[in-house]
Amino acid sequence: MAMDVEEDDALPISALSHLVYCPRRAALVNLLGHWEDNVFTTSGTLLHQRVDSGEKSSSPELKVLRSVNVYSKALGLRGIIDALEVRAPPAQPRFLVVETKRSTRKSQSTEDVQVCAQSMALEEMTDESILEAAIFHAGSKRRRMVKLTEALRTRTQEAAAELHHIVRDRIVPAALNDARCRDCAQNGTCQPANHPQSLQSALESLWK
């Protein structure tokens, strides 16, 4: 399932969150370049402005690196890890990816796939196994551990392949038109349809 994509052609890991939430949203943002903010995206941006400072902290046993760039040739994805905890040898596993989200502490597939992709990219870059990742939920100020199971890894690989398919073949999938649309920042211009759209018809629909 490896895609063997060079870094210049890699897609953002954050786009996987859009795709898992809604494939049409992934196309609107990553294919058509359309983005609108709402209260949820704005608060998330402000949160990451505080988190993604690039500052480093350390102790004798643990170093924390912030805003770490990662790239996976196999997944064809690149991105930035909010915080990377690095434990001193011989501790194993050495690495723990920590992603900060504005949500409260509950499992969300969009978040799990994102940290799995970040961790898989880091494994590829370091040739070290990573067993789990973490989500820090700013809403509840609690950390949730995510086991990087084979099922989650497979789901992440499939999501990456679907994202590349959408971008490569310039496909705008049909809208889901369900409860997820209510809180989506793109619902003002999504204009739900009952069938997949071509790129040209999707572009035209944005300004009708």
ROSE-4610 file (N, C-alpha, C; in Angstrom, 1 decimal, always signed):
// ROSE-4610
residu = [M/M/M/A/A/A/M/M/M/D/D/D/V/V/V/E/E/E/E/E/E/D/D/D/D/D/D/A/A/A/L/L/L/P/P/P/I/I/I/S/S/S/A/A/A/L/L/L/S/S/S/H/H/H/L/L/L/V/V/V/Y/Y/Y/C/C/C/P/P/P/R/R/R/R/R/R/A/A/A/A/A/A/L/L/L/V/V/V/N/N/N/L/L/L/L/L/L/G/G/G/H/H/H/W/W/W/E/E/E/D/D/D/N/N/N/V/V/V/F/F/F/T/T/T/T/T/T/S/S/S/G/G/G/T/T/T/L/L/L/L/L/L/H/H/H/Q/Q/Q/R/R/R/V/V/V/D/D/D/S/S/S/G/G/G/E/E/E/K/K/K/S/S/S/S/S/S/S/S/S/P/P/P/E/E/E/L/L/L/K/K/K/V/V/V/L/L/L/R/R/R/S/S/S/V/V/V/N/N/N/V/V/V/Y/Y/Y/S/S/S/K/K/K/A/A/A/L/L/L/G/G/G/L/L/L/R/R/R/G/G/G/I/I/I/I/I/I/D/D/D/A/A/A/L/L/L/E/E/E/V/V/V/R/R/R/A/A/A/P/P/P/P/P/P/A/A/A/Q/Q/Q/P/P/P/R/R/R/F/F/F/L/L/L/V/V/V/V/V/V/E/E/E/T/T/T/K/K/K/R/R/R/S/S/S/T/T/T/R/R/R/K/K/K/S/S/S/Q/Q/Q/S/S/S/T/T/T/E/E/E/D/D/D/V/V/V/Q/Q/Q/V/V/V/C/C/C/A/A/A/Q/Q/Q/S/S/S/M/M/M/A/A/A/L/L/L/E/E/E/E/E/E/M/M/M/T/T/T/D/D/D/E/E/E/S/S/S/I/I/I/L/L/L/E/E/E/A/A/A/A/A/A/I/I/I/F/F/F/H/H/H/A/A/A/G/G/G/S/S/S/K/K/K/R/R/R/R/R/R/R/R/R/M/M/M/V/V/V/K/K/K/L/L/L/T/T/T/E/E/E/A/A/A/L/L/L/R/R/R/T/T/T/R/R/R/T/T/T/Q/Q/Q/E/E/E/A/A/A/A/A/A/A/A/A/E/E/E/L/L/L/H/H/H/H/H/H/I/I/I/V/V/V/R/R/R/D/D/D/R/R/R/I/I/I/V/V/V/P/P/P/A/A/A/A/A/A/L/L/L/N/N/N/D/D/D/A/A/A/R/R/R/C/C/C/R/R/R/D/D/D/C/C/C/A/A/A/Q/Q/Q/N/N/N/G/G/G/T/T/T/C/C/C/Q/Q/Q/P/P/P/A/A/A/N/N/N/H/H/H/P/P/P/Q/Q/Q/S/S/S/L/L/L/Q/Q/Q/S/S/S/A/A/A/L/L/L/E/E/E/S/S/S/L/L/L/W/W/W/K/K/K]
num = [1/1/1/2/2/2/3/3/3/4/4/4/5/5/5/6/6/6/7/7/7/8/8/8/9/9/9/10/10/10/11/11/11/12/12/12/13/13/13/14/14/14/15/15/15/16/16/16/17/17/17/18/18/18/19/19/19/20/20/20/21/21/21/22/22/22/23/23/23/24/24/24/25/25/25/26/26/26/27/27/27/28/28/28/29/29/29/30/30/30/31/31/31/32/32/32/33/33/33/34/34/34/35/35/35/36/36/36/37/37/37/38/38/38/39/39/39/40/40/40/41/41/41/42/42/42/43/43/43/44/44/44/45/45/45/46/46/46/47/47/47/48/48/48/49/49/49/50/50/50/51/51/51/52/52/52/53/53/53/54/54/54/55/55/55/56/56/56/57/57/57/58/58/58/59/59/59/60/60/60/61/61/61/62/62/62/63/63/63/64/64/64/65/65/65/66/66/66/67/67/67/68/68/68/69/69/69/70/70/70/71/71/71/72/72/72/73/73/73/74/74/74/75/75/75/76/76/76/77/77/77/78/78/78/79/79/79/80/80/80/81/81/81/82/82/82/83/83/83/84/84/84/85/85/85/86/86/86/87/87/87/88/88/88/89/89/89/90/90/90/91/91/91/92/92/92/93/93/93/94/94/94/95/95/95/96/96/96/97/97/97/98/98/98/99/99/99/100/100/100/101/101/101/102/102/102/103/103/103/104/104/104/105/105/105/106/106/106/107/107/107/108/108/108/109/109/109/110/110/110/111/111/111/112/112/112/113/113/113/114/114/114/115/115/115/116/116/116/117/117/117/118/118/118/119/119/119/120/120/120/121/121/121/122/122/122/123/123/123/124/124/124/125/125/125/126/126/126/127/127/127/128/128/128/129/129/129/130/130/130/131/131/131/132/132/132/133/133/133/134/134/134/135/135/135/136/136/136/137/137/137/138/138/138/139/139/139/140/140/140/141/141/141/142/142/142/143/143/143/144/144/144/145/145/145/146/146/146/147/147/147/148/148/148/149/149/149/150/150/150/151/151/151/152/152/152/153/153/153/154/154/154/155/155/155/156/156/156/157/157/157/158/158/158/159/159/159/160/160/160/161/161/161/162/162/162/163/163/163/164/164/164/165/165/165/166/166/166/167/167/167/168/168/168/169/169/169/170/170/170/171/171/171/172/172/172/173/173/173/174/174/174/175/175/175/176/176/176/177/177/177/178/178/178/179/179/179/180/180/180/181/181/181/182/182/182/183/183/183/184/184/184/185/185/185/186/186/186/187/187/187/188/188/188/189/189/189/190/190/190/191/191/191/192/192/192/193/193/193/194/194/194/195/195/195/196/196/196/197/197/197/198/198/198/199/199/199/200/200/200/201/201/201/202/202/202/203/203/203/204/204/204/205/205/205/206/206/206/207/207/207/208/208/208]
x = [+0.8/+0.0/+0.9/+2.2/+3.1/+3.0/+3.0/+2.8/+4.1/+5.2/+6.5/+6.4/+5.9/+5.7/+6.9/+7.5/+8.5/+8.0/+8.8/+8.4/+7.7/+8.2/+7.6/+6.1/+5.8/+4.4/+3.6/+4.2/+3.4/+2.3/+1.2/+0.1/+0.1/-0.5/-0.4/-1.1/-0.5/-1.1/-2.4/-2.5/-3.7/-4.9/-4.6/-5.7/-6.4/-5.7/-6.4/-7.6/-7.4/-8.5/-9.7/-9.5/-10.6/-11.3/-10.5/-11.0/-11.8/-11.2/-11.9/-13.3/-13.2/-14.5/-15.5/-15.0/-15.9/-15.0/-15.1/-14.2/-14.5/-15.7/-16.0/-15.3/-15.3/-14.6/-13.1/-12.5/-11.1/-10.9/-11.8/-11.7/-11.8/-12.8/-13.0/-11.7/-11.1/-10.0/-8.7/-8.4/-7.1/-7.1/-8.2/-8.2/-8.7/-9.7/-10.2/-9.6/-8.9/-8.3/-9.3/-10.4/-11.5/-11.4/-11.4/-11.4/-12.2/-13.1/-13.7/-13.6/-13.5/-13.3/-14.7/-14.8/-16.0/-15.4/-16.2/-15.7/-14.8/-15.1/-14.3/-12.9/-12.8/-11.5/-10.7/-11.4/-10.6/-10.0/-10.8/-10.3/-9.1/-9.2/-8.1/-6.9/-7.0/-5.9/-5.2/-6.0/-5.4/-4.7/-5.2/-4.6/-3.3/-3.2/-1.9/-0.9/-1.3/-0.4/+0.4/-0.2/+0.4/+1.3/+0.8/+1.5/+2.7/+2.5/+3.5/+4.6/+5.3/+6.2/+7.6/+7.9/+9.2/+10.1/+9.6/+10.5/+10.8/+11.9/+12.4/+12.5/+12.1/+12.3/+12.9/+13.6/+14.3/+14.5/+14.8/+15.2/+16.2/+16.9/+17.9/+17.3/+16.1/+15.5/+14.6/+14.1/+13.1/+13.4/+13.4/+13.4/+12.1/+11.6/+10.4/+10.7/+10.5/+10.7/+9.4/+9.2/+8.0/+8.1/+7.0/+6.9/+7.9/+7.8/+8.7/+8.2/+9.0/+8.5/+8.8/+7.8/+7.9/+7.4/+7.9/+7.6/+7.6/+6.6/+6.5/+6.4/+7.4/+7.4/+6.4/+6.2/+5.3/+3.8/+3.5/+2.1/+1.9/+3.0/+2.9/+2.4/+2.8/+2.3/+3.5/+3.2/+4.2/+3.4/+4.0/+3.3/+4.1/+3.5/+4.2/+3.6/+4.5/+4.1/+4.1/+3.0/+2.9/+4.1/+4.2/+5.2/+5.7/+7.0/+7.6/+8.4/+8.0/+8.7/+9.8/+11.0/+12.1/+12.8/+12.7/+13.3/+14.7/+15.6/+17.0/+17.2/+18.2/+18.5/+18.9/+18.6/+18.1/+16.5/+15.8/+14.4/+13.8/+12.8/+12.0/+10.5/+9.7/+10.0/+10.5/+11.3/+12.0/+11.1/+10.1/+9.4/+7.9/+7.3/+5.9/+5.4/+4.6/+3.9/+2.8/+2.7/+1.7/+1.0/-0.2/-1.0/-2.0/-2.1/-3.0/-4.3/-5.4/-6.7/-7.5/-8.5/-9.3/-10.4/-10.7/-11.8/-11.6/-12.7/-12.6/-12.1/-11.9/-11.3/-12.3/-12.3/-13.1/-12.4/-12.6/-12.0/-12.6/-11.8/-12.3/-11.4/-12.0/-11.3/-10.4/-10.8/-10.0/-8.7/-8.8/-7.5/-6.6/-7.2/-6.5/-5.7/-6.3/-5.7/-4.6/-4.8/-3.7/-2.5/-2.6/-1.4/-0.8/-1.6/-1.0/-0.2/-0.6/+0.1/+1.4/+1.4/+2.6/+3.6/+3.1/+3.9/+4.5/+3.7/+4.2/+5.3/+5.1/+6.2/+7.5/+7.3/+8.5/+9.2/+8.4/+9.0/+9.9/+9.3/+10.0/+11.3/+11.3/+12.5/+13.5/+13.1/+14.1/+14.4/+13.5/+13.7/+13.5/+12.6/+12.3/+10.8/+10.4/+9.0/+8.4/+7.2/+6.4/+5.1/+4.8/+3.6/+2.3/+2.5/+1.3/+1.7/+0.6/+0.7/-0.2/-0.3/-1.1/-1.8/-3.0/-3.8/-3.9/-3.5/-3.8/-5.0/-6.1/-7.3/-7.4/-7.2/-7.2/-8.5/-9.6/-10.9/-11.1/-10.4/-10.5/-9.1/-8.1/-6.7/-6.3/-6.6/-6.3/-5.7/-4.8/-4.1/-4.8/-5.0/-5.6/-4.6/-4.3/-3.3/-4.0/-3.3/-3.9/-3.0/-3.5/-2.7/-2.6/-1.4/-1.2/-1.3/-2.6/-2.9/-2.7/-2.7/-2.6/-3.9/-5.0/-6.3/-6.2/-5.7/-5.6/-4.5/-3.4/-2.4/-3.0/-3.8/-4.4/-5.4/-6.2/-7.2/-6.4/-5.3/-4.5/-4.0/-3.5/-2.9/-4.1/-5.2/-6.4/-6.8/-6.8/-7.2/-6.2/-4.9/-3.9/-4.1/-4.3/-4.5/-5.8/-6.9/-8.1/-7.8/-7.1/-6.8/-6.0/-5.0/-4.2/-5.1/-6.0/-6.9/-7.8/-8.3/-9.2/-8.4/-7.2/-6.4/-5.8/-5.4/-4.8/-5.8/-7.0/-8.1/-9.0/-8.8/-9.6/-11.1/-11.3/-12.7/-13.2/-14.5/-15.2/-16.3/-16.1/-17.2/-18.5/-19.5/-20.8/-20.8/-21.7/-21.8/-22.5/-22.1/-22.7/-24.1/-24.2/-25.5/-26.1/-25.3/-25.8/-25.4/-25.4/-25.2/-23.9/-22.9/-21.6/-21.5/-22.5/-22.5/-22.8/-23.5/-23.9/-22.7/-21.6/-20.5/-19.3/-19.5/-18.4/-18.3/-17.1/-16.8/-17.1/-17.1/-17.3/-18.8/-19.7/-21.1/-21.8/-21.2/-21.8/-21.7/-20.6/-20.4/-20.3/-20.5/-20.5/-21.6/-22.8/-23.9/-24.1/-24.6/-24.8/-25.4/-24.8/-25.3/-25.6/-26.4/-26.8/-25.9/-24.9/-24.0/-22.6/-21.5/-20.2/-20.2/-19.4/-19.3/-17.9/-17.9/-16.6/-16.0/-14.7/-14.1/-14.7/-15.1/-15.6/-17.0/-17.8/-19.2/-19.1/-18.1/-17.9/-17.4/-16.5/-16.1/-17.2/-18.0/-19.2/-20.2/-20.4/-21.4/-21.0/-19.7/-19.2/-19.7/-20.0/-20.4/-21.8/-22.6/-24.0/-24.8]
y = [-1.2/+0.0/+1.3/+1.1/+2.3/+3.0/+4.4/+5.2/+5.7/+5.8/+6.2/+7.6/+8.6/+9.9/+10.8/+11.6/+12.5/+13.6/+14.3/+15.2/+16.4/+16.9/+18.0/+17.8/+16.5/+16.1/+15.6/+15.6/+15.1/+16.0/+15.5/+16.2/+16.4/+17.4/+17.7/+16.6/+16.2/+15.2/+15.7/+17.0/+17.6/+17.4/+17.2/+16.9/+15.6/+14.7/+13.4/+13.6/+14.6/+14.9/+15.4/+16.2/+16.6/+15.4/+14.6/+13.4/+12.5/+12.2/+11.2/+11.8/+13.2/+13.9/+13.9/+14.2/+14.3/+14.4/+13.4/+13.5/+14.7/+15.2/+16.4/+17.6/+17.7/+18.8/+18.7/+17.5/+17.4/+17.9/+17.7/+18.1/+19.7/+20.2/+21.7/+22.4/+21.9/+22.5/+22.3/+21.0/+20.6/+20.6/+20.5/+20.5/+21.9/+22.4/+23.7/+24.9/+24.6/+25.7/+26.6/+26.0/+26.8/+26.6/+27.7/+27.6/+28.7/+28.4/+29.4/+29.1/+30.1/+29.9/+30.0/+29.3/+29.5/+29.5/+29.5/+29.6/+28.5/+27.3/+26.1/+26.2/+26.6/+26.6/+27.8/+28.9/+30.1/+29.8/+29.2/+28.8/+27.8/+26.9/+26.0/+26.6/+27.6/+28.4/+29.1/+29.8/+30.5/+29.6/+28.4/+27.5/+27.0/+26.8/+26.3/+27.4/+28.7/+29.7/+29.7/+29.3/+29.2/+27.9/+26.9/+25.6/+25.5/+25.9/+25.7/+26.8/+27.0/+28.1/+27.7/+26.4/+26.0/+25.9/+26.2/+26.2/+24.7/+24.6/+23.3/+23.3/+22.1/+22.0/+20.6/+20.4/+19.2/+18.9/+17.6/+17.2/+16.1/+15.6/+14.5/+13.3/+13.0/+11.8/+12.0/+13.2/+13.5/+14.9/+14.9/+16.2/+16.3/+17.6/+17.9/+18.8/+18.4/+19.3/+19.7/+21.0/+21.5/+21.8/+21.7/+22.0/+21.3/+19.9/+19.0/+18.6/+18.9/+18.5/+17.1/+16.4/+15.0/+14.8/+13.7/+13.4/+11.9/+11.3/+9.9/+9.7/+9.1/+8.8/+7.7/+6.8/+5.7/+6.1/+7.1/+7.6/+8.8/+9.4/+10.6/+11.8/+11.9/+12.9/+13.6/+14.9/+15.7/+16.5/+16.9/+17.6/+18.1/+18.7/+19.2/+18.6/+18.0/+17.5/+18.6/+18.8/+19.8/+19.7/+18.5/+18.2/+16.8/+16.6/+15.3/+15.0/+14.1/+13.7/+12.6/+12.9/+12.0/+11.6/+10.3/+9.7/+9.3/+9.4/+9.1/+7.6/+7.2/+5.8/+5.2/+4.0/+3.0/+2.8/+3.9/+3.8/+3.4/+2.6/+2.2/+2.1/+2.6/+3.3/+4.7/+5.3/+6.6/+7.7/+7.6/+8.7/+8.6/+9.8/+9.9/+11.2/+11.0/+12.2/+12.7/+14.0/+14.6/+15.7/+15.5/+16.5/+17.2/+18.6/+19.3/+19.6/+19.4/+19.6/+20.4/+21.2/+22.1/+21.3/+20.1/+19.3/+18.8/+18.3/+17.6/+16.2/+15.5/+14.2/+13.1/+12.8/+11.7/+11.3/+10.0/+9.4/+10.0/+10.5/+10.9/+10.4/+9.7/+9.0/+10.0/+11.3/+12.2/+12.5/+12.6/+12.9/+11.6/+10.5/+9.2/+9.0/+9.2/+9.0/+10.0/+11.2/+12.2/+11.9/+11.5/+11.2/+9.9/+9.0/+7.7/+8.0/+8.9/+9.3/+10.0/+10.9/+11.5/+10.5/+9.6/+8.6/+7.6/+7.3/+6.4/+7.1/+8.4/+9.2/+9.3/+9.4/+9.5/+8.1/+7.0/+5.7/+5.6/+6.0/+5.9/+6.8/+7.9/+8.8/+8.3/+7.6/+7.2/+5.7/+4.9/+3.5/+2.9/+3.5/+3.0/+2.8/+1.8/+1.5/+2.4/+2.8/+3.7/+2.9/+2.7/+1.9/+2.7/+4.0/+4.8/+6.3/+7.0/+8.5/+9.1/+10.4/+11.0/+12.3/+12.5/+13.7/+14.5/+15.7/+16.6/+17.4/+17.2/+17.9/+19.1/+20.3/+21.6/+21.8/+21.3/+21.6/+21.0/+19.8/+19.2/+19.1/+19.6/+19.6/+18.2/+17.2/+15.9/+15.2/+14.3/+13.6/+12.2/+11.9/+10.6/+9.8/+8.6/+7.8/+7.1/+7.0/+6.3/+5.2/+3.9/+2.8/+2.7/+2.5/+2.5/+1.0/+0.6/-0.8/-1.0/-2.3/-2.6/-2.1/-2.1/-1.6/-0.1/+0.6/+2.1/+2.4/+1.7/+1.9/+1.6/+0.6/+0.3/+1.4/+1.8/+2.9/+4.2/+4.4/+5.6/+5.5/+4.3/+4.1/+4.3/+3.7/+3.8/+5.3/+6.0/+7.4/+8.2/+7.9/+8.6/+8.3/+7.0/+6.7/+7.4/+7.4/+8.1/+9.6/+10.2/+11.6/+11.9/+11.1/+11.2/+11.0/+10.0/+9.8/+11.0/+11.6/+12.8/+13.9/+14.2/+15.3/+14.9/+13.7/+13.3/+13.3/+12.8/+12.7/+13.8/+14.8/+16.0/+15.7/+15.0/+14.5/+15.3/+15.8/+16.4/+15.5/+14.7/+13.7/+14.4/+13.6/+14.0/+14.4/+15.4/+15.8/+14.7/+14.6/+13.6/+14.1/+15.4/+16.0/+15.4/+15.3/+14.8/+15.7/+15.2/+16.0/+16.7/+16.1/+16.7/+18.1/+18.3/+19.5/+20.7/+20.5/+21.6/+22.4/+21.7/+22.4/+22.6/+22.2/+22.4/+23.8/+24.3/+25.7/+25.9/+24.8/+24.9/+24.8/+24.7/+24.3/+25.5/+26.7/+27.8/+27.8/+27.1/+27.0/+25.6/+24.6/+23.2/+22.9/+23.5/+23.2/+21.7/+21.0/+19.5/+19.1/+18.0/+17.4/+16.0/+15.4/+14.0/+13.1/+13.6/+12.8/+13.5/+12.7/+13.3/+14.3/+15.4/+16.4/+16.5/+16.9/+17.2/+18.4/+18.7/+19.9/+21.1/+21.1/+22.3/+22.6/+21.6/+21.9/+22.3/+21.8/+22.2/+23.7/+24.0/+25.4/+26.4/+26.0/+26.9/+27.0/+25.9/+25.9/+26.8/+27.1/+27.9/+29.3/+29.8/+31.2/+31.4/+30.4/+30.5/+31.2]
z = [+0.0/+0.0/+0.0/+0.1/+0.1/-1.2/-1.2/-2.4/-2.9/-2.2/-2.7/-3.3/-2.5/-3.0/-2.5/-3.4/-3.0/-2.1/-1.3/-0.3/-1.0/-2.2/-2.8/-3.2/-3.4/-3.9/-2.7/-1.5/-0.4/+0.0/+0.6/+1.0/+2.5/+3.1/+4.5/+5.3/+6.4/+7.3/+7.9/+8.1/+8.7/+7.8/+6.5/+5.5/+5.8/+6.5/+6.8/+7.8/+8.7/+9.6/+8.8/+7.8/+6.9/+6.3/+5.7/+5.0/+5.8/+7.0/+7.9/+8.4/+8.6/+9.0/+7.8/+6.6/+5.5/+4.2/+3.3/+2.1/+1.2/+1.2/+0.4/+1.0/+2.3/+3.0/+2.6/+2.6/+2.2/+0.8/-0.1/-1.5/-1.5/-0.8/-0.8/-0.3/+0.7/+1.3/+0.5/+0.2/-0.4/-1.9/-2.5/-4.0/-4.5/-4.0/-4.4/-3.7/-2.6/-1.8/-1.1/-0.8/-0.1/+1.4/+2.2/+3.6/+4.2/+5.2/+6.0/+7.4/+8.3/+9.7/+10.4/+11.5/+12.4/+13.8/+14.8/+16.2/+16.6/+16.0/+16.4/+15.7/+14.4/+13.8/+14.3/+14.6/+15.1/+16.5/+17.4/+18.7/+18.6/+17.6/+17.4/+16.9/+16.0/+15.5/+16.6/+17.4/+18.6/+19.5/+19.8/+20.6/+20.1/+18.8/+18.2/+18.1/+18.1/+18.1/+19.4/+20.5/+21.7/+21.8/+21.2/+21.3/+20.4/+19.1/+18.1/+18.1/+19.3/+19.4/+19.0/+18.8/+18.4/+19.6/+20.8/+22.0/+22.4/+23.1/+23.5/+25.0/+25.6/+27.1/+27.3/+28.5/+28.7/+30.1/+30.4/+31.7/+31.5/+32.5/+32.2/+31.5/+31.8/+31.2/+30.0/+29.8/+28.8/+28.2/+26.8/+26.1/+25.3/+25.3/+24.5/+23.4/+22.2/+21.0/+20.5/+20.1/+19.6/+18.1/+17.4/+16.0/+15.2/+15.2/+14.6/+13.2/+12.1/+10.8/+10.5/+10.0/+9.6/+8.2/+7.6/+6.2/+6.0/+5.3/+5.0/+3.5/+2.9/+1.5/+1.2/+2.2/+2.0/+2.0/+2.8/+2.9/+2.0/+1.5/+0.7/+1.5/+2.7/+3.6/+4.3/+4.7/+5.5/+6.5/+7.6/+8.6/+9.7/+10.7/+11.9/+13.1/+14.0/+15.2/+16.3/+17.0/+18.0/+19.0/+19.6/+20.6/+20.5/+20.5/+20.4/+21.7/+22.5/+23.7/+23.3/+23.7/+23.4/+24.7/+24.9/+26.1/+25.9/+27.0/+26.9/+26.7/+25.9/+25.8/+27.2/+27.5/+26.7/+26.7/+27.2/+27.3/+25.9/+26.0/+24.8/+25.1/+24.2/+23.0/+23.3/+22.4/+22.7/+22.4/+21.5/+21.0/+21.3/+21.6/+21.8/+21.2/+20.2/+19.5/+20.4/+20.6/+21.4/+20.5/+20.2/+19.5/+20.4/+20.3/+21.1/+20.3/+21.0/+20.4/+21.3/+20.8/+21.6/+22.3/+21.8/+22.3/+23.7/+24.3/+25.6/+25.3/+26.4/+26.3/+25.9/+24.6/+24.1/+22.8/+22.5/+21.3/+20.0/+19.1/+17.8/+16.7/+15.7/+14.7/+13.9/+13.7/+13.0/+13.7/+15.0/+15.8/+15.8/+16.0/+16.1/+14.8/+13.6/+12.3/+12.2/+12.6/+12.4/+13.2/+14.5/+15.3/+14.8/+14.3/+13.7/+12.5/+11.6/+10.5/+10.9/+11.9/+12.4/+12.9/+13.7/+14.3/+13.2/+12.2/+11.1/+10.3/+10.1/+9.4/+10.3/+11.6/+12.4/+12.5/+12.5/+12.4/+11.1/+10.0/+8.7/+8.7/+9.4/+9.5/+10.4/+11.5/+12.5/+12.6/+11.9/+11.9/+13.3/+14.1/+15.4/+15.5/+16.3/+16.4/+17.5/+17.2/+18.1/+18.3/+19.6/+20.0/+20.2/+20.6/+21.0/+20.8/+20.7/+20.6/+21.7/+21.8/+22.8/+22.2/+22.7/+22.4/+23.7/+23.7/+24.8/+24.5/+25.3/+25.1/+25.9/+25.3/+26.0/+26.7/+26.1/+26.7/+28.1/+28.3/+29.7/+30.4/+29.6/+30.2/+30.6/+29.8/+30.0/+28.8/+29.0/+27.9/+27.7/+26.4/+26.0/+25.2/+25.6/+24.9/+23.7/+22.6/+21.4/+21.0/+21.1/+20.7/+19.2/+18.7/+17.3/+16.8/+16.8/+16.4/+14.9/+14.5/+13.1/+12.4/+13.1/+12.5/+12.2/+13.2/+13.0/+12.0/+11.9/+10.9/+9.5/+9.4/+8.1/+7.7/+8.6/+8.4/+7.9/+8.5/+8.2/+6.8/+6.4/+5.1/+4.0/+4.4/+3.4/+3.3/+4.4/+4.3/+3.5/+3.6/+2.8/+1.3/+1.0/-0.4/-1.0/-0.2/-0.7/-0.9/+0.0/-0.1/-1.4/-1.7/-2.9/-4.1/-4.1/-5.2/-5.5/-4.4/-4.6/-5.3/-4.8/-5.3/-6.7/-6.9/-8.2/-9.3/-9.0/-10.0/-10.0/-9.1/-9.0/-8.9/-7.8/-7.5/-6.3/-6.5/-5.3/-4.9/-3.8/-3.5/-3.1/-3.1/-2.7/-1.2/-0.8/+0.6/+1.4/+2.6/+3.5/+4.0/+4.1/+4.5/+5.7/+6.8/+8.1/+9.2/+10.4/+11.6/+11.6/+10.9/+10.9/+10.2/+9.3/+8.5/+9.4/+10.5/+11.4/+11.9/+12.3/+13.0/+12.0/+10.7/+9.7/+9.3/+9.3/+8.8/+7.4/+6.6/+5.1/+4.7/+5.6/+5.2/+4.5/+4.6/+3.9/+2.4/+1.9/+0.5/+0.0/+0.9/+0.5/-0.5/-0.3/-1.2/-1.5/-0.5/-0.6/-1.9/-2.5/-3.7/-3.5/-4.4/-4.2/-5.0/-5.7/-6.4/-6.5/-6.8/-6.9/-8.0/-7.8/-8.8/-9.4/-10.7/-11.3/-10.7/-11.0/-10.4/-11.0/-12.3/-12.9/-12.3/-12.1/-11.5/-10.1/-9.4/-8.0/-7.9/-8.8/-8.8/-9.1/-10.1/-10.5/-9.3/-8.6/-7.5/-6.3/-6.2/-5.0/-5.1/-6.3/-6.4/-7.0/-7.0/-7.4/-6.4]
